[in-house]
Amino acid sequence: MSTPAELDGLTRERVLWAYGIVLRARYLDDRRFILNRAGKLAFIISPRGHEVAQVAAITALQPGRDRFCLYYRDFAAALACGFTPEELMLSAFARAADPSSGGRQTPGNFGSRRRGIIIGSSAVGTQIPKAAGIGLALKWRAEGALCYVSFGEGATSQGDFHEGLNFAALHHCPVIFLCENNHWAISVPEARQVAGPGVAARAAAYGIPGVAVAGDDFLAVHAAVRAAAERARRGEGPTLIEARVLRLQSHSTDDDQRAYRDPAELEAEAALDPVPRMRAWLLAVGWLTEPDDARFQEEVAREVEAATVAAEAAPEPDPSTLTRHVYADG
């Protein structure tokens, strides 16, 4: 990674804030996994291995001004956009106070009107053409805002991917398409899922820039997203970014990747975890000390514990509201 003198506008405070979000995502994910195995949470999708790329991307944008179409693995991105640990745990427990859907949606379908996060769907890729349409509306409004949409490489095999990129490119919509390529579409490896040299190369078909970055490098992802954002705000249209990340957990808690992945590969990838890499870089450049990091992690652990206790104790949805938002009321 770069030295502090090469951070191009990123301050120590901003990077440490981002590191705190990464830690919260990891601690929350660890807690959710334990709760799932204890039978208290029905289903989760882990961001493990994606956290650094997600937070780097959001750090380069403007939550509160920009719009976000996040996908189901964007747990750390949701935190960076303003979700609190308690809110995400309310969603995991499917409690009535879940801000995304009142406990109606699968955890991972993030939505928040006041944060500009448009709620997603478990159907793969549907957020991509939606983002293109939102981008066109933002262009008409001339707000200087953009729409950021994320997805896995498996979604690039969907027609939604082609339609969304083609539409946004034709109309010069201010959209950033970010593919978090973890090399596995559930149990299908990238070699059997993505034809050609990679996802970023597909941008050429739409006449837009395609950028491939190492997703474990906070600064590289931040720089790519920042450049795409500047281009979008200048009215120059969309960019496709491919952040190559690791999937350090199975696709979901209903999947066991040990059934189809080489144990040696899993062991090798575990050693490349991007969270310790970010921590090591911060220590190396002197922006973090060992005692400060220990205090930081203790604070995050307490925050996650408090969020878990509060969410588990929160009321469940009223069964009488089951058909609300499904059928017309009254």
Backbone as numpy.savetxt, mean C-alpha at the origin, in Angstrom:
# Nx Ny Nz CAx CAy CAz Cx Cy Cz
21.67 2.93 -0.37 20.84 4.13 -0.37 21.71 5.39 -0.37
21.08 6.54 -0.62 21.79 7.80 -0.70 22.19 8.29 0.69
23.07 9.29 0.70 23.43 9.97 1.95 22.46 11.11 2.19
22.42 11.67 3.41 21.48 12.76 3.69 21.59 13.92 2.72
22.81 14.23 2.22 22.98 15.36 1.31 22.29 15.14 -0.03
21.91 13.90 -0.32 21.32 13.57 -1.62 19.83 13.30 -1.53
19.17 13.73 -0.45 17.78 13.35 -0.23 16.78 14.23 -0.98
17.25 15.29 -1.63 16.40 16.08 -2.52 15.11 16.52 -1.84
15.25 17.20 -0.69 14.08 17.76 -0.04 13.55 16.97 1.13
13.93 15.73 1.29 13.48 14.93 2.43 14.27 15.32 3.68
13.59 15.70 4.73 14.26 16.05 5.98 14.40 14.83 6.87
15.26 14.95 7.87 15.43 13.87 8.85 14.10 13.57 9.53
13.36 14.62 9.89 12.08 14.43 10.58 11.09 13.68 9.70
11.07 14.01 8.43 10.14 13.36 7.51 10.49 11.88 7.32
11.77 11.58 7.21 12.18 10.19 7.01 11.93 9.38 8.28
12.17 9.98 9.45 11.90 9.26 10.69 10.39 9.06 10.89
9.59 10.02 10.44 8.13 9.83 10.47 7.76 8.62 9.61
8.36 8.54 8.42 8.08 7.41 7.53 8.52 6.09 8.17
9.67 6.09 8.82 10.15 4.88 9.50 9.17 4.46 10.60
8.60 5.45 11.30 7.60 5.14 12.32 6.37 4.48 11.73
5.94 4.93 10.55 4.79 4.31 9.88 5.11 2.87 9.48
6.32 2.67 8.96 6.76 1.32 8.59 6.73 0.40 9.82
7.23 0.89 10.95 7.23 0.08 12.17 5.80 -0.23 12.62
4.91 0.76 12.58 3.53 0.52 12.97 2.89 -0.56 12.10
3.15 -0.49 10.81 2.58 -1.49 9.90 3.09 -2.89 10.25
4.39 -3.00 10.55 4.97 -4.30 10.86 4.45 -4.84 12.20
4.40 -3.99 13.22 3.91 -4.42 14.53 2.42 -4.79 14.46
1.64 -4.00 13.74 0.23 -4.32 13.60 0.04 -5.63 12.85
0.86 -5.84 11.83 0.74 -7.08 11.06 1.09 -8.29 11.92
2.14 -8.17 12.72 2.51 -9.27 13.61 1.37 -9.58 14.59
0.75 -8.52 15.13 -0.34 -8.72 16.08 -1.55 -9.34 15.39
-1.88 -8.87 14.20 -3.02 -9.43 13.48 -2.82 -10.91 13.18
-1.59 -11.29 12.85 -1.30 -12.70 12.53 -1.53 -13.57 13.77
-1.07 -13.10 14.91 -1.27 -13.85 16.16 -2.76 -13.97 16.47
-3.50 -12.88 16.31 -4.94 -12.90 16.58 -5.68 -13.82 15.61
-5.21 -13.87 14.38 -5.82 -14.78 13.41 -5.59 -16.22 13.83
-4.38 -16.54 14.23 -4.07 -17.91 14.62 -4.79 -18.28 15.93
-5.14 -17.27 16.73 -5.89 -17.52 17.96 -7.39 -17.61 17.70
-7.80 -17.43 16.46 -9.21 -17.53 16.11 -10.00 -16.26 16.35
-9.33 -15.14 16.61 -10.04 -13.89 16.89 -10.25 -13.03 15.65
-9.42 -13.22 14.63 -9.58 -12.52 13.36 -9.75 -13.56 12.27
-10.76 -13.36 11.43 -11.08 -14.38 10.43 -10.11 -14.41 9.27
-9.61 -13.24 8.87 -8.87 -13.18 7.61 -8.03 -11.92 7.55
-6.77 -12.04 7.16 -5.94 -10.87 6.91 -5.07 -11.10 5.68
-4.67 -10.00 5.07 -3.69 -10.03 3.99 -2.50 -9.21 4.44
-1.33 -9.80 4.45 -0.15 -9.18 5.05 0.56 -8.25 4.06
1.06 -7.10 4.55 1.90 -6.23 3.72 3.39 -6.53 3.87
3.71 -7.59 4.58 5.10 -7.86 4.97 6.01 -7.94 3.74
7.00 -7.06 3.69 7.90 -6.97 2.54 7.56 -5.81 1.63
6.33 -5.30 1.72 5.88 -4.18 0.90 5.94 -2.84 1.64
6.12 -2.87 2.95 5.87 -1.66 3.75 6.72 -0.47 3.34
8.00 -0.68 3.11 8.90 0.42 2.80 8.51 1.09 1.49
8.20 0.29 0.48 7.79 0.85 -0.82 6.50 1.65 -0.68
5.55 1.11 0.06 4.26 1.79 0.22 4.42 3.14 0.90
5.16 3.17 1.99 5.31 4.42 2.74 6.16 5.42 1.96
7.17 4.95 1.26 7.98 5.85 0.43 7.12 6.54 -0.62
6.21 5.78 -1.23 5.35 6.35 -2.26 4.43 7.43 -1.68
3.77 7.13 -0.58 2.83 8.10 0.00 3.56 9.32 0.52
4.78 9.15 1.02 5.57 10.27 1.52 5.87 11.28 0.42
5.88 10.84 -0.83 6.14 11.72 -1.96 4.89 12.43 -2.47
3.74 12.13 -1.87 2.46 12.68 -2.34 1.86 13.61 -1.29
0.61 14.01 -1.49 -0.03 14.99 -0.61 -1.38 14.49 -0.13
-1.38 13.60 0.88 -2.66 13.18 1.46 -3.45 14.40 1.94
-4.76 14.36 1.69 -5.58 15.52 1.98 -5.84 16.35 0.75
-4.97 16.22 -0.25 -5.15 16.90 -1.53 -5.31 15.90 -2.65
-4.39 14.93 -2.71 -4.45 13.90 -3.74 -5.52 12.86 -3.39
-5.86 12.02 -4.38 -6.81 10.93 -4.17 -6.04 9.61 -4.25
-6.56 8.59 -3.55 -5.85 7.33 -3.44 -6.79 6.16 -3.67
-6.42 5.29 -4.59 -7.13 4.03 -4.81 -6.16 2.92 -4.39
-6.22 2.56 -3.14 -5.30 1.57 -2.59 -5.81 0.16 -2.84
-4.88 -0.80 -2.86 -5.32 -2.19 -3.02 -5.16 -2.94 -1.71
-5.64 -4.17 -1.69 -5.85 -4.88 -0.43 -4.60 -5.14 0.39
-3.41 -5.01 -0.18 -2.19 -5.23 0.59 -1.58 -3.92 1.11
-2.26 -2.80 0.88 -1.69 -1.49 1.17 -1.90 -1.03 2.61
-1.62 -1.90 3.55 -1.82 -1.62 4.96 -0.94 -0.46 5.43
0.34 -0.48 5.04 1.25 0.60 5.43 0.89 1.89 4.72
0.46 1.80 3.47 0.04 3.00 2.73 -1.16 3.65 3.40
-2.09 2.83 3.89 -3.26 3.39 4.57 -2.85 4.16 5.82
-1.89 3.61 6.58 -1.38 4.33 7.74 -0.72 5.64 7.33
0.05 5.63 6.25 0.72 6.83 5.78 -0.27 7.88 5.30
-1.44 7.44 4.84 -2.49 8.36 4.40 -3.30 8.93 5.56
-3.08 8.42 6.76 -3.76 8.99 7.92 -4.60 8.05 8.75
-4.80 6.81 8.30 -5.51 5.85 9.15 -4.72 5.65 10.44
-5.43 5.46 11.54 -4.77 5.19 12.82 -4.69 3.68 13.04
-3.77 3.23 13.88 -3.74 1.80 14.21 -5.07 1.29 14.74
-5.74 2.07 15.58 -7.02 1.62 16.12 -8.06 1.46 15.01
-8.08 2.37 14.05 -9.04 2.25 12.95 -8.80 0.99 12.12
-7.54 0.68 11.89 -7.24 -0.52 11.11 -7.55 -1.79 11.90
-7.38 -1.75 13.21 -7.76 -2.90 14.02 -9.27 -3.04 14.11
-10.00 -1.92 14.13 -11.48 -1.98 14.09 -11.92 -2.69 12.82
-11.24 -2.41 11.71 -11.55 -3.09 10.44 -11.23 -4.57 10.53
-10.09 -4.90 11.12 -9.69 -6.31 11.24 -10.69 -7.10 12.08
-11.22 -6.49 13.13 -12.20 -7.14 14.00 -13.63 -7.02 13.46
-13.81 -6.30 12.34 -15.13 -6.07 11.73 -16.10 -5.44 12.72
-15.65 -4.37 13.37 -16.47 -3.68 14.35 -17.31 -2.58 13.69
-18.36 -2.18 14.38 -19.28 -1.18 13.83 -18.59 0.14 13.56
-17.56 0.47 14.33 -16.86 1.75 14.18 -15.77 1.71 13.11
-15.61 0.61 12.42 -14.65 0.54 11.30 -14.95 1.67 10.33
-14.01 2.60 10.11 -14.31 3.77 9.28 -14.46 3.47 7.79
-13.93 2.35 7.34 -14.03 2.04 5.91 -15.41 1.56 5.52
-16.01 0.68 6.34 -17.28 0.09 5.92 -18.19 -0.30 7.07
-17.84 0.07 8.29 -18.66 -0.35 9.42 -18.65 -1.85 9.64
-17.53 -2.49 9.27 -17.41 -3.93 9.45 -18.00 -4.77 8.33
-18.38 -4.13 7.21 -19.03 -4.86 6.12 -18.05 -5.38 5.07
-16.90 -4.74 4.95 -15.95 -5.10 3.90 -14.86 -6.03 4.44
-14.23 -6.76 3.54 -13.04 -7.53 3.90 -11.95 -6.57 4.38
-11.24 -6.85 5.47 -10.14 -5.99 5.87 -9.14 -5.83 4.71
-8.74 -4.61 4.45 -7.87 -4.34 3.30 -8.56 -3.55 2.22
-9.89 -3.44 2.31 -10.61 -2.57 1.39 -10.77 -1.22 2.08
-9.76 -0.38 1.94 -9.66 0.86 2.69 -10.51 1.95 2.03
-11.20 2.72 2.84 -11.96 3.84 2.32 -12.10 4.93 3.36
-11.89 6.19 2.94 -12.03 7.32 3.85 -12.26 8.58 3.02
-13.49 9.07 3.03 -13.82 10.26 2.24 -12.94 11.44 2.62
-12.77 11.67 3.94 -12.05 12.87 4.35 -10.56 12.78 4.05
-10.07 11.56 3.81 -8.65 11.40 3.46 -8.45 11.21 1.96
-9.52 11.25 1.20 -9.41 11.09 -0.25 -9.10 9.67 -0.68
-9.45 8.70 0.17 -9.20 7.29 -0.16 -10.50 6.67 -0.63
-10.53 6.25 -1.88 -11.75 5.69 -2.47 -11.78 4.19 -2.18
-12.85 3.73 -1.56 -12.88 2.34 -1.10 -12.75 1.37 -2.26
-12.02 0.30 -2.02 -11.74 -0.67 -3.05 -12.67 -1.86 -3.00
-12.29 -2.86 -3.76 -13.07 -4.09 -3.87 -12.11 -5.26 -3.84
-12.59 -6.41 -3.42 -11.74 -7.60 -3.43 -11.52 -8.13 -4.84
-12.31 -7.69 -5.80 -12.10 -8.08 -7.19 -10.82 -7.41 -7.69
-9.92 -8.20 -8.27 -8.59 -7.70 -8.62 -8.65 -6.72 -9.79
-8.01 -5.57 -9.60 -7.80 -4.62 -10.68 -8.88 -3.59 -10.91
-10.02 -3.70 -10.22 -11.12 -2.78 -10.51 -10.79 -1.33 -10.15
-9.81 -1.13 -9.27 -9.44 0.23 -8.88 -8.68 0.97 -9.98
-8.16 0.25 -10.98 -7.30 0.88 -11.99 -8.10 1.78 -12.95
-9.16 1.29 -13.62 -9.96 2.21 -14.44 -10.67 3.27 -13.59
-11.01 2.93 -12.36 -11.62 3.92 -11.47 -10.66 5.10 -11.28
-9.38 4.80 -11.06 -8.39 5.87 -10.87 -8.25 6.73 -12.11
-8.35 6.11 -13.29 -8.26 6.89 -14.53 -9.41 7.89 -14.61
-10.61 7.45 -14.26 -11.76 8.35 -14.27 -11.63 9.47 -13.26
-11.12 9.14 -12.07 -10.89 10.15 -11.05 -9.85 11.15 -11.54
-8.82 10.63 -12.21 -7.79 11.51 -12.76 -8.36 12.49 -13.77
-9.28 12.02 -14.61 -9.90 12.92 -15.59 -10.70 14.02 -14.88
-11.43 13.64 -13.83 -12.20 14.63 -13.07 -11.26 15.66 -12.43
-10.13 15.21 -11.90 -9.18 16.14 -11.29 -8.58 17.06 -12.34
-8.36 16.54 -13.53 -7.85 17.38 -14.62 -8.85 18.47 -14.96
-10.13 18.11 -15.07 -11.17 19.10 -15.38 -11.27 20.16 -14.29
-11.10 19.74 -13.04 -11.21 20.67 -11.92 -10.00 21.60 -11.82
-8.89 21.19 -12.42 -7.66 21.99 -12.41 -7.21 22.33 -10.99
-7.28 21.33 -10.10 -6.90 21.53 -8.70 -5.39 21.38 -8.46
-4.70 20.80 -9.42 -3.31 20.46 -9.20 -3.13 19.18 -8.42
-4.25 18.46 -8.19 -4.20 17.19 -7.47 -4.04 16.04 -8.46
-3.66 14.88 -7.94 -3.51 13.69 -8.77 -4.16 12.50 -8.08
-4.29 11.40 -8.82 -4.79 10.15 -8.25 -3.68 9.11 -8.29
-3.47 8.47 -7.16 -2.48 7.40 -7.03 -3.22 6.08 -6.91
-2.83 5.10 -7.72 -3.48 3.79 -7.66 -2.42 2.71 -7.61
-2.61 1.72 -6.77 -1.64 0.64 -6.59 -2.30 -0.70 -6.84
-1.47 -1.69 -7.15 -1.95 -3.03 -7.48 -0.76 -3.96 -7.55
-1.03 -5.26 -7.55 0.03 -6.25 -7.72 0.23 -6.60 -9.18
1.31 -7.33 -9.47 1.58 -7.65 -10.87 0.53 -8.58 -11.47
-0.16 -9.36 -10.62 -1.23 -10.21 -11.13 -2.34 -9.41 -11.78
-2.59 -8.20 -11.26 -3.65 -7.35 -11.80 -3.34 -6.86 -13.20
-2.05 -6.89 -13.59 -1.70 -6.40 -14.93 -2.12 -7.37 -16.03
-2.62 -8.55 -15.65 -3.18 -9.48 -16.63 -4.67 -9.25 -16.85
-5.24 -8.34 -16.07 -6.67 -8.05 -16.17 -6.93 -7.00 -17.25
-8.10 -7.06 -17.85 -8.48 -6.04 -18.81 -8.56 -4.66 -18.19
-8.86 -4.61 -16.89 -8.94 -3.32 -16.19 -7.63 -2.55 -16.29
-6.51 -3.27 -16.26 -5.20 -2.63 -16.34 -5.05 -1.93 -17.68
-5.32 -2.65 -18.78 -5.19 -2.06 -20.10 -6.13 -0.87 -20.27
-7.38 -1.04 -19.89 -8.36 0.02 -20.08 -8.00 1.27 -19.28
-7.55 1.06 -18.04 -7.21 2.20 -17.20 -6.01 2.97 -17.73
-4.94 2.25 -18.10 -3.75 2.94 -18.61 -4.03 3.60 -19.96
-4.76 2.90 -20.82 -5.06 3.46 -22.14 -5.87 4.75 -22.02
-6.90 4.73 -21.16 -7.76 5.90 -20.98 -6.96 7.07 -20.40
-6.19 6.79 -19.33 -5.42 7.85 -18.69 -4.38 8.44 -19.64
-3.75 7.59 -20.45 -2.75 8.09 -21.40 -3.40 8.93 -22.49
-4.53 8.48 -23.02 -5.23 9.22 -24.07 -5.63 10.62 -23.62
-6.08 10.71 -22.37 -6.62 11.97 -21.87 -5.65 12.74 -20.98
-4.39 12.28 -20.93 -3.35 12.95 -20.13 -3.82 13.19 -18.70
-4.35 12.15 -18.10 -4.88 12.27 -16.74 -3.74 12.26 -15.73
-3.86 13.05 -14.66 -2.82 13.05 -13.62 -2.95 11.84 -12.70
-2.42 10.72 -13.15 -2.53 9.46 -12.41 -1.15 8.82 -12.28
-0.86 8.31 -11.11 0.34 7.49 -10.91 -0.13 6.05 -10.71
0.27 5.18 -11.61 -0.02 3.75 -11.51 1.19 3.08 -10.89
1.04 2.52 -9.69 2.18 1.88 -9.04 1.90 0.40 -8.83
2.70 -0.42 -9.49 2.60 -1.88 -9.35 3.59 -2.35 -8.29
3.07 -2.97 -7.23 3.92 -3.58 -6.21 4.14 -5.03 -6.63
5.19 -5.24 -7.37 5.45 -6.55 -7.96 6.20 -7.44 -6.96
5.45 -8.35 -6.32 6.09 -9.27 -5.37 6.35 -10.64 -5.97
6.17 -10.75 -7.29 6.55 -11.93 -8.07 5.61 -13.13 -7.92
4.51 -12.95 -7.15 3.57 -14.05 -6.95 2.14 -13.55 -7.01
1.37 -14.04 -7.98 -0.08 -13.77 -8.05 -0.76 -14.96 -7.35
-0.92 -14.85 -6.07 -1.29 -15.94 -5.16 -0.24 -17.05 -5.31
-0.51 -18.12 -6.04 0.47 -19.19 -6.15 1.12 -19.26 -7.53
0.84 -18.28 -8.38 1.37 -18.29 -9.76 2.60 -17.38 -9.83
3.77 -17.90 -10.21 4.98 -17.07 -10.25 4.93 -16.07 -11.40
5.72 -15.01 -11.25 5.74 -13.94 -12.25 6.03 -14.46 -13.65
6.91 -15.44 -13.77 7.29 -15.96 -15.09 6.10 -16.55 -15.84
5.08 -17.00 -15.11 3.90 -17.57 -15.74 2.72 -16.60 -15.73
2.97 -15.38 -15.28 1.89 -14.41 -15.13 2.11 -13.16 -15.99
3.37 -12.71 -16.10 3.67 -11.46 -16.79 4.53 -11.75 -18.02
3.96 -11.57 -19.21 4.72 -11.76 -20.44 5.62 -10.56 -20.68
6.76 -10.80 -21.34 7.65 -9.70 -21.66 8.66 -9.43 -20.57
9.41 -8.32 -20.70 10.51 -8.03 -19.78 10.10 -7.51 -18.41
8.83 -7.24 -18.19 8.39 -6.75 -16.89 7.23 -5.79 -17.02
6.69 -5.38 -15.89 5.50 -4.53 -15.89 5.82 -3.14 -16.41
6.94 -2.54 -15.96 7.26 -1.17 -16.37 7.38 -1.04 -17.88
7.87 -2.10 -18.54 8.04 -2.05 -20.00 6.72 -1.89 -20.73
5.61 -2.25 -20.09 4.30 -2.16 -20.73 3.85 -0.72 -20.93
4.49 0.21 -20.24 4.12 1.62 -20.39 4.33 2.11 -21.81
5.33 1.55 -22.50 5.63 2.00 -23.85 4.44 1.84 -24.79
3.61 0.83 -24.54 2.44 0.60 -25.40 1.43 1.73 -25.31
1.49 2.49 -24.22 0.53 3.58 -24.02 1.19 4.94 -24.20
2.47 4.95 -24.56 3.16 6.21 -24.79 3.42 7.01 -23.54
3.59 6.31 -22.40 3.84 7.00 -21.13 5.13 6.45 -20.52
5.74 7.17 -19.58 6.96 6.66 -18.94 6.68 5.41 -18.11
7.62 4.48 -18.17 7.59 3.30 -17.31 8.89 3.23 -16.53
8.79 3.13 -15.21 9.97 3.18 -14.34 9.98 1.96 -13.44
11.09 1.25 -13.40 11.26 0.11 -12.50 12.22 0.50 -11.39
11.84 0.22 -10.14 12.69 0.57 -8.99 12.74 -0.61 -8.01
13.79 -0.62 -7.20 13.90 -1.61 -6.14 12.98 -1.18 -5.00
11.99 -2.00 -4.71 10.99 -1.63 -3.72 11.49 -1.64 -2.29
12.67 -2.19 -2.04 13.22 -2.17 -0.68 14.07 -0.93 -0.43
14.18 -0.06 -1.43 14.99 1.16 -1.33 14.04 2.35 -1.16
13.91 2.84 0.07 12.98 3.93 0.36 13.22 5.13 -0.54
14.48 5.51 -0.69 14.80 6.72 -1.44 14.52 6.55 -2.93
14.78 5.37 -3.48 14.53 5.15 -4.90 13.04 5.21 -5.22
12.22 4.59 -4.37 10.77 4.64 -4.60 10.26 6.06 -4.43
10.72 6.74 -3.39 10.29 8.12 -3.16 10.63 9.00 -4.37
11.84 8.87 -4.89 12.27 9.70 -6.02 11.43 9.41 -7.26
11.12 8.14 -7.51 10.33 7.79 -8.69 8.91 8.35 -8.59
8.32 8.23 -7.41 6.95 8.73 -7.24 6.93 10.25 -7.26
7.93 10.86 -6.65 7.99 12.33 -6.67 8.11 12.85 -8.10
8.95 12.23 -8.92 9.10 12.67 -10.31 7.79 12.48 -11.07
7.11 11.36 -10.83 5.83 11.10 -11.51 4.78 12.11 -11.06
4.82 12.49 -9.78 3.86 13.47 -9.27 4.10 14.84 -9.89
5.35 15.23 -10.00 5.66 16.52 -10.62 5.21 16.53 -12.07
5.41 15.43 -12.76 4.98 15.33 -14.16 3.46 15.44 -14.27
2.75 14.74 -13.38 1.28 14.77 -13.40 0.75 16.16 -13.12
1.34 16.83 -12.14 0.86 18.16 -11.77 1.17 19.20 -12.84
2.17 18.93 -13.69 2.45 19.84 -14.81 1.51 19.61 -15.99
0.63 18.63 -15.88 -0.30 18.34 -16.96 0.25 17.43 -18.03
1.32 16.68 -17.70 1.98 15.83 -18.69 1.49 14.39 -18.69
0.49 14.08 -17.84 -0.13 12.77 -17.89 0.42 11.76 -16.91
0.03 10.50 -17.12 0.33 9.44 -16.14 1.72 8.84 -16.28
2.10 8.11 -15.24 3.34 7.34 -15.21 3.04 5.97 -14.62
3.70 4.94 -15.14 3.61 3.59 -14.59 4.91 3.28 -13.87
4.83 2.96 -12.59 6.01 2.62 -11.79 5.88 1.17 -11.32
6.93 0.43 -11.48 6.99 -0.96 -10.99 7.99 -1.03 -9.85
7.49 -1.21 -8.64 8.35 -1.38 -7.47 8.48 -2.87 -7.19
9.67 -3.39 -7.34 9.89 -4.82 -7.17 10.15 -5.11 -5.70
9.19 -5.78 -5.07 9.20 -6.00 -3.63 9.24 -7.50 -3.34
9.24 -7.84 -2.06 9.21 -9.24 -1.62 7.90 -9.52 -0.91
7.36 -10.71 -1.11 6.20 -11.13 -0.35 6.70 -12.08 0.73
6.85 -11.53 1.95 7.45 -12.29 3.03 6.45 -13.08 3.84
5.19 -13.01 3.46 4.16 -13.87 4.04 3.38 -14.51 2.90
2.57 -15.48 3.22 1.71 -16.08 2.20 0.74 -15.04 1.67
0.07 -15.35 0.57 -0.86 -14.40 -0.05 -1.85 -13.86 0.98
-2.37 -14.73 1.79 -3.28 -14.35 2.87 -3.20 -15.42 3.94
-3.97 -15.23 5.01 -3.97 -16.24 6.07 -4.74 -17.49 5.67
-5.38 -17.48 4.50 -6.03 -18.68 3.98 -5.12 -19.43 3.00
-3.87 -19.00 2.89 -2.91 -19.57 1.95 -1.66 -20.01 2.72
-0.96 -21.00 2.21 0.32 -21.42 2.79 1.32 -21.55 1.66
2.17 -20.54 1.50 3.09 -20.53 0.36 4.16 -21.62 0.45
4.31 -22.26 1.59 5.28 -23.35 1.69 4.87 -24.54 0.82
3.61 -24.56 0.40 3.13 -25.66 -0.45 3.60 -25.53 -1.89
4.01 -24.33 -2.30 4.38 -24.15 -3.71 5.66 -23.34 -3.92
6.33 -22.96 -2.83 7.58 -22.22 -2.97 8.74 -23.00 -2.36
9.91 -22.82 -2.93 11.13 -23.50 -2.48 11.51 -22.97 -1.09
11.68 -23.85 -0.10 12.06 -23.39 1.24 13.34 -22.57 1.25
14.29 -22.90 0.38 15.54 -22.15 0.33 15.29 -20.72 -0.16
14.36 -20.57 -1.09 14.01 -19.24 -1.58 13.37 -18.41 -0.48
12.47 -19.01 0.27 11.81 -18.31 1.36 12.82 -17.86 2.42
13.77 -18.73 2.72 14.80 -18.40 3.71 15.68 -17.25 3.22
16.03 -17.29 1.94 16.87 -16.24 1.37 16.15 -14.90 1.36
14.87 -14.90 1.04 14.11 -13.65 0.99 13.92 -13.08 2.40
13.75 -13.93 3.39 13.58 -13.44 4.76 14.79 -12.63 5.20
15.97 -12.99 4.70 17.19 -12.27 5.05 17.28 -10.91 4.37
16.39 -10.66 3.39 16.40 -9.39 2.65 15.27 -8.46 3.09
14.68 -8.72 4.24 13.58 -7.93 4.76 13.91 -6.43 4.68
13.08 -5.61 4.01 13.40 -4.20 3.83 13.31 -3.35 5.10
12.58 -3.81 6.12 12.45 -3.00 7.34 13.78 -2.92 8.08
14.48 -4.03 8.35 15.82 -3.92 8.95 16.79 -3.14 8.06
16.61 -3.24 6.74 17.50 -2.49 5.85 17.31 -0.98 6.05
16.06 -0.54 6.14 15.80 0.89 6.36 16.38 1.33 7.70
16.18 0.51 8.72 16.73 0.82 10.05 18.25 0.93 9.99
18.91 -0.01 9.32 20.37 0.00 9.23 20.88 1.24 8.52
20.17 1.67 7.48 20.56 2.87 6.75 20.44 4.10 7.64
19.34 4.21 8.37 19.15 5.35 9.26 20.23 5.40 10.34
20.62 4.25 10.84 21.71 4.20 11.82 23.04 4.60 11.18
23.27 4.14 9.96 24.54 4.40 9.29 24.75 5.88 8.98
23.67 6.59 8.63 23.81 8.01 8.30 23.66 8.91 9.53
23.43 8.32 10.71 23.38 9.08 11.94 22.04 9.75 12.22
21.02 9.35 11.52 19.70 9.94 11.75 18.90 9.16 12.80
19.44 8.04 13.24 18.81 7.21 14.25 19.91 6.60 15.10
19.69 6.54 16.41 20.63 5.86 17.31 19.96 4.62 17.87
20.76 3.71 18.35 20.22 2.48 18.93 19.26 2.77 20.10
19.63 3.65 21.04 18.69 3.95 22.13 17.40 4.60 21.64
17.52 5.53 20.68 16.32 6.16 20.13 15.42 5.14 19.44
16.06 4.21 18.71 15.26 3.19 18.01 14.55 2.28 19.02
15.22 1.94 20.10 14.59 1.10 21.13 13.38 1.80 21.73
13.51 3.11 22.00 12.38 3.87 22.54 11.25 3.97 21.52
11.66 4.19 20.26 10.71 4.27 19.16 9.87 2.99 19.09
10.54 1.85 19.13 9.84 0.58 19.00 8.97 0.30 20.22
9.42 0.71 21.39 8.58 0.55 22.59 7.30 1.36 22.48
7.41 2.59 21.97 6.23 3.44 21.80 5.25 2.81 20.82
5.78 2.31 19.72 4.93 1.68 18.71 4.24 0.45 19.28
4.98 -0.36 20.04 4.41 -1.56 20.64 3.26 -1.20 21.58
3.44 -0.14 22.38 2.36 0.29 23.29 1.15 0.79 22.50
1.41 1.52 21.42 0.33 2.04 20.60 -0.48 0.91 19.97
0.22 -0.12 19.49 -0.46 -1.26 18.88 -1.26 -2.03 19.92
-0.69 -2.18 21.12 -1.41 -2.87 22.19 -2.69 -2.13 22.54
-2.60 -0.81 22.68 -3.79 -0.01 23.01 -4.83 -0.09 21.90
-4.39 -0.05 20.65 -5.30 -0.14 19.52 -6.02 -1.48 19.50
-5.30 -2.54 19.82 -5.88 -3.88 19.82 -6.93 -4.03 20.91
-6.59 -3.57 22.10 -7.53 -3.66 23.23 -8.79 -2.87 22.93
-8.65 -1.66 22.41 -9.81 -0.82 22.12 -10.68 -1.42 21.03
-10.05 -1.93 19.98 -10.82 -2.48 18.86 -11.54 -3.77 19.25
-10.88 -4.63 20.02 -11.51 -5.88 20.41 -12.72 -5.62 21.32
-12.66 -4.57 22.11 -13.75 -4.25 23.04 -14.87 -3.46 22.38
-14.65 -2.97 21.17 -15.64 -2.12 20.50 -16.88 -2.94 20.10
-18.04 -2.30 20.02 -19.28 -3.02 19.67 -19.25 -3.58 18.25
-19.89 -4.72 18.09 -20.06 -5.31 16.76 -21.21 -4.61 16.04
-21.30 -4.73 14.72 -22.41 -4.11 14.00 -23.76 -4.66 14.47
-24.77 -3.84 14.44 -26.13 -4.24 14.79 -26.67 -5.14 13.68
-27.05 -6.37 13.99 -27.56 -7.28 12.94 -28.73 -6.72 12.14
-29.49 -5.80 12.75 -30.64 -5.24 12.05 -30.23 -4.35 10.88
-28.93 -3.99 10.82 -28.45 -3.14 9.72 -27.84 -3.96 8.58
-28.06 -5.26 8.62 -27.41 -6.16 7.65 -27.63 -5.74 6.20
-28.84 -5.32 5.85 -29.14 -5.01 4.44 -28.86 -3.56 4.08
-28.39 -2.75 5.02 -28.09 -1.36 4.70 -26.95 -1.28 3.70
-27.08 -0.40 2.74 -26.12 -0.23 1.65 -26.13 -1.40 0.67
-27.04 -2.33 0.85 -27.21 -3.43 -0.10 -28.51 -3.24 -0.88
-29.60 -3.01 -0.14 -30.88 -2.73 -0.74 -31.30 -1.30 -0.36
-32.18 -0.70 -1.13 -32.65 0.65 -0.85 -33.34 0.67 0.50
-33.03 1.68 1.31 -33.65 1.81 2.62 -35.10 2.31 2.49
-35.95 1.70 3.32 -37.31 2.22 3.48 -38.21 2.07 2.29
